[in-house]
Amino acid sequence: MKRTKISFDLAQLTMGIRAHCSNAAIYDSSCSEGAKTLLVQGTNTTGSAYLKISAKGSLE
């Protein structure tokens, strides 16, 4: 899985998730065309976390 550092508009996220992602390095680590997987490193509350984004209902 290749990680590519990206700039990401945090305004696309809910306020609760935004708080965890501020001041973090964000990498695209997607393996699927149907969903975007972001690696968020250096978050305010955790060392790192994965965030998966896709169309409503597609990740259930």
JOWOSUL-V658329 format. One record per pair of residues at least 24 apart in sequence whose ideal C-beta (glycine too) atoms are under 8 Angstrom apart, sorted by the first residue. I is the first residue (numbers start at 1). J is the second residue. D is the distance in whole Angstrom. If there is no record, write none. Layout:
i = {I | I}
j = {J | J}
d = {D | D}
This chain:
i = {1 | 1 | 2 | 3 | 3 | 3 | 3 | 4 | 4 | 6 | 8 | 13 | 17 | 19 | 19 | 20 | 20 | 20 | 20 | 21 | 34 | 35}
j = {29 | 31 | 29 | 27 | 28 | 29 | 39 | 28 | 29 | 38 | 38 | 51 | 51 | 44 | 45 | 44 | 45 | 46 | 49 | 51 | 58 | 59}
d = {6 | 6 | 8 | 4 | 7 | 5 | 6 | 5 | 8 | 8 | 7 | 8 | 7 | 7 | 8 | 6 | 6 | 7 | 7 | 8 | 7 | 7}
